[in-house]
Every structure is written in structure tokens, then in C-alpha cells.
Amino acid sequence: MISVSGVRRSFEGGRVPALRDVSLEVGDGEFVALTGASGSGKSTLLNLIGGLDHPDSGTVTVDGTIGFVFQSHNLLPTLTAAENVEIAMFGKRPRAERAARARELLGEVGLASRVDARPAVLSGGERQRVAIARALANEPRVILADEPTGALDSETGAQVLRLLDALRSAHGTTILMVTNDDEAAAHADRVLRLRDGLIHAEAPRPVSA
């Protein structure tokens, strides 16, 4: 589903290397965690895979539509939960179909009673659930999640991870998740560790308590 080969990316005219010849493969329906210290290149790599940035060299191939889940949710404060999900489908579905799918997805993530609520009155976990519903709006085959539990307390973060597990089981979605949390990484099938812009080795999969 995801193939990265020999990717390099630098900033400030090449003076700040972020990725130095990175290669990885993520299979269909696989859940992979990407870990590493701040500045190791995790988010840069995720942005390249998601098409938000372009490599200086190397190739990135993704087989299918991508859905993004961000740590900061990136919800529009003036829109309801349903409208925040619908916005991902503008130009792709008729209005009535967008509205119906948004409500269906919010129900799937446990927010059937919050479809008309705006982000300001939602908890952090609820906002992240809206973000996940939005990421699923166009039936992506791949979800890229950048620190999806980083702004949440441990119990709420665990709920979000269980939701991702359930969605993968239900839809066969491939998930690549950036995280610094060993408990979050324990939900993945594999854990890849970045250091100084390189994937040094496949890290041991943390064991959940």
C-alpha cells in the first residue's frame, strides 16, 4: 500500500537534512508505528507520504486514497461535527449524500448524539473522533495519523487507539501512525524507529500492560 524508496529531504537550501535515504514498505491492512525523537524526521516523512510535501530525491508510492488524522484535530470552529466531516467530501458527493455519510461515520465513532455540536463544546477525545470520521469520509485505503493521541490524557488516548483498531478490523484500512508513546506503538503490527533522518532498524514491538 505504501512504498518509499531512497527518499531524501532537506530544508534551508540543503543545510538542514531531515531524511537521508529512507526506504520502507507498508502492506495492505497493516498497522505500522513510526517512532523516534523530536527532529528525527517522522512528521516530514508522513507529509511526504501524504503528498503535503515533495522529496528532494527518491520515490513515494501510495496505492489508494489517503485520510489524514492530525494531533491538533484541525477542525473548523464555526462548523458542527457533521459539517466538519462533510467538508472533506465537497465536490465528491451530492449534498444529501454528504450529510448522510457524515452522520453515519459519526455514529461509527460513537458520536451519534454529537453531530450538531461545534468543536468548542466537544472534549479532546470527541474532537479527535470527529477528525477520524473526517479522515474516513472518502473511504481511504490508507490513514496517516500524526501523533493522534499526543494531546490526550492516557485513557482518552487509549479509546482513540481502540477506535483505530476497530476501524482497521472493519474496513481493512492500512494505518501508518507517528507516535512517541510506547503504549500507542504497542497497538501496531510493526514499529519502525527513525533517528537522524534514517530508519536504523525495526524496533521491538512494545508489550501492552
C-alpha positions, 0 to 999 in steps of 0.5 A: 500500500505504501512504498518509499524508496531512497527518499531524501529531504532537506530544508534551508537550501540543503543545510538542514537534512531531515531524511537521508535515504529512507526506504520502507514498505507498508502492506495492505491492512497493516498497522505500522508505528513510526517512532523516534525523537523530536527532529528525527524526521517522522512528521516530514516523512508522513507529509511526504507520504501524504503528498503535503510535501515533495522529496528532494530525491527518491520515490513515494508510492501510495496505492489508494486514497489517503485520510489524514488524522492530525494531533491538533484535530484541525477542525473548523470552529464555526462548523458542527461535527457533521459539517466538519466531516462533510467538508472533506467530501465537497465536490465528491458527493451530492449534498444529501449524500454528504450529510448522510455519510457524515452522520453515519461515520459519526455514529461509527465513532460513537458520536451519534448524539454529537453531530450538531455540536461545534468543536468548542463544546466537544472534549479532546477525545470527541474532537479527535473522533470527529477528525477520524470520521473526517479522515474516513469520509472518502473511504481511504485505503490508507490513514496517516495519523500524526501523533493522534493521541499526543494531546490526550490524557492516557485513557482518552488516548487509549479509546482513540487507539481502540477506535483505530483498531476497530476501524482497521478490523472493519474496513481493512484500512492500512494505518501508518501512525507517528507516535512517541508513546510506547503504549500507542506503538504497542497497538501496531503490527510493526514499529519502525524507529527513525533517528537522524533522518534514517530508519536504523532498524525495526524496533521491538514491538512494545508489550501492552500492560 
